[in-house]
Amino acid sequence: MERKQFELGDIVQMKKPHPCGTNEMEIIRMGMDIRIKCVGCKHSVLVPRVKFEKSMKKVLRSAADAGQQSGRTDNGSAE
């Protein structure tokens, strides 16, 4: 089975929602454990990497994509 690809700063969709009702989480720390922060209520949780990989559905917004868009001006050139 192929490993899921995710990076620091990505917004991911989880299989089960957080008690506040949203299932979108931001990855704020990576290592043997992964710290994720709820997009809805800003609560953070430390999860073992294996458990995180099983409970993550997909990457909704990649941090790399957001970084490329924020560094551009109106005419499309980077400053």
C-alpha positions, -999 to +999 in steps of 0.1 A: +000+000+000+012+035-009+021+059+020+000+091+021+019+123+013+015+152+036+037+181+049+039+206+077+011+232+073-012+211+052-050+211+059-061+175+059-096+158+061-100+132+088-123+102+088-140+112+120-150+147+129-137+166+159-163+171+187-168+207+175-182+193+142-154+199+117-132+172+102-105+196+089-072+197+107-039+216+101-006+198+106+015+219+130+042+195+141+057+164+125+079+136+139+072+102+154+040+119+166+020+144+146+003+175+162-028+186+144-049+217+151-087+218+145-096+244+119-129+250+136-121+255+173-082+257+172-078+228+197-046+208+191-041+171+196-009+150+195-014+117+176+010+089+169+020+089+132+006+054+125-028+063+139-028+097+120-020+080+087-049+055+093-074+082+102-065+108+075-087+107+044-069+133+021-050+165+019-075+194+012-050+223+009-013+219+007+010+243+024+033+244-007+004+256-029-005+284-004+031+295-002+034+299-039+002+319-042+011+343-014+044+353-028+030+366-061+018+400-072-012+408-094+007+403-127+018+368-116+055+374-110+072+367-077+089+395-058 
